[in-house]
Amino acid sequence: MHPLDIGYLNSYRTLYSTKHLSYQHENEVRFFLFGEPRPVSLRAADLTTVILGSQSLKPFPEEKLETERRKSVTDLCKAFDRLNAGRNWQHRTTLQVADWSGFGLRVRGESTATLLQRHA
Amino acid sequence: MAESAVRDWYSWRPSLYKFRSLGPKATAILERPHLFFAPIKVMSDRTEVGADISIAEDKDAIRGHLEEYLAVLRESREFEHQLYMKQMLKREEDMLAPFRASRRFFRLREFDGKIEHANGLIGRLSGMSGKEAKELLTQFYESLRRGLREAAVCCLTKTPESPKMWDEYADGHRGVCFQFEDRIFKRDKTIQRVDVSYTTDG
């Protein structure tokens, strides 16, 4: 990388490192990439956990939305299984479901088989 | 038993989180793990990414902005100087080393020019009113932005425990949150990490 480009990125650091206090809940980390917008690949091991939202398994009353939700959950679970296929259990990505029923966020581990059987 | 112990340990490691609605984009992250870097210029909320900085008419705060920029320049110059010296030391074994080093020398001069300019701006502040100082800093940032080349940004959060984040970015708790290792992109020198700080004038 050209050292002047590091300088440019440092300028970004100066320009984009503060935000108003009202956004504090975001606790944000920004990554700046020099060059064209694009997806950047990661290792499967970098993705440690997938947390499904607490309402993601709750059916919609409207049929169309419910069909879409079921499809999304099914596709996600299948992709999750493919991601973990052949990986040693210590290095697998885990699947959890968020639960806000107590004080703050709790998560419970789930298997895709259970999710597909009960909710999708 | 062992599996849950390892998972508990994992959950205590520093991590970064990305919220998404359920759908093809979320599934694609599992199909082929990746994060998308979006263009800064087309982001829907310009203020959200800090592109419009509100600057108070406070000379000390403005001096702080400029001194921070100066510190970044000095840090970059120091890095460049180290590379320059490293190449110059190779001149006995590599005939072209001084030629290569000369290019770094010109970059050093460029940094010196910028440092001199920033010092000049800081010097001019003392004779200015708060309003004039604000105008000076606004123009300075504008000139910096014009000089910046295209960059893209990817925003993550350090915690999954904010209900507001689930509301805003994960389709009102109907979406999903991906947990990534804190050290992602650590080895990629083309990507720079910025931990956002929060202020009343950010």
Interface residues (C-beta under 8 A of the other chain):
Chain A: M1 P3 L4 D5 I6 G7 Y8 L9 N10 S11 Y12 R13 T14 L15 Y16 S17 T18 K19 H20 L21 Y23 Q24 H25 E26 N27 E28 V29 R30 F31 F32 L33 F34 G35 E36 P37 R38 P39 V40 S41 L42 R43 A44 A45 D46 L47 T48 T49 V50 I51 L52 G53 S54 Q55 S56 K58 E68 R69 S72 V73 D75 L76 A79 F80 R82 L83 W89 Q90 T93 T94 A98 W100 G104 L105 V107 G109
Chain B: E3 S4 V6 R7 Y10 S11 R13 S15 L16 L22 G23 P24 A26 T27 I29 L30 E31 R32 P33 H34 L35 F36 F37 A38 P39 I40 E48 V49 G50 A51 I53 H65 E68 Y69 V72 L73 E75 S76 F79 E80 L83 R104 R107 E110 F111 Y141 L144 R145 G147 L148 R149 E150 A151 A152 V153 C154 C155 L156 T157 K158 T159 P160 E161 S162 P163 K164 M165 W166 A170 D171 G172 H173 R174 G175 V176 C177 F178 Q179 F180 E181 I184 F185 D188 K189 T190 I191 Q192 R193 V194 D195 V196 S197 Y198 T199 T200 D201 G202
